[in-house]
Amino acid sequence: MNNFVILCRFRSPESGNLFLDSLKKIFPKHLIYNFGGIEYFLLASKMIAEVQDKVNDIFDILDIRDDDYVAIYYSREEEPDDIKRLMMLGHAELIDEDLKNGGTVLARTLTELLDYDFSKEKAEL
């Protein structure tokens, strides 16, 4: 299993809640982590394609607006320090604006979450 972190923003609270509730049901191995006003949804799955497909299926039931976004962060096993971002919804500028003050803290938080060990009962971040 690999770890993936999803960051999202929906202007409609109903869509935001529905998206997160759907993620929780689809990905039983998950953790929601709040830091610096940003909510990180950490999940475990086999491959990025599987996560993409399941997230795309959720979009069908949402009221999506132009300024909503969903991004998936991940790293490959052979390059764990090279964190990649896949924009599933919206433009990169939207998330960059929300994260502009994050910088090093964001990178450290993502690294810690992507390294999180779901198999340990009391894993600490």
WOMOSUL-V360894 format. One line per field, one symbol per residue. ss: DSSP state (H for helix, E for strand, C for the rest). A space follows every 10 residues. Layout:
ss: ???
//
This chain:
ss: CEEEEEEEEC CCHHHHHHHH HHHHHHCCCE EEEEECCEEE EEEEECCHHH HHHHHHHHHC CCCCCCCCEE EEEEEECCEE EEEEEEEEEC CHHHHHHHHC CCHHHHHHHH HHHHCCCCCC CCCCC
//
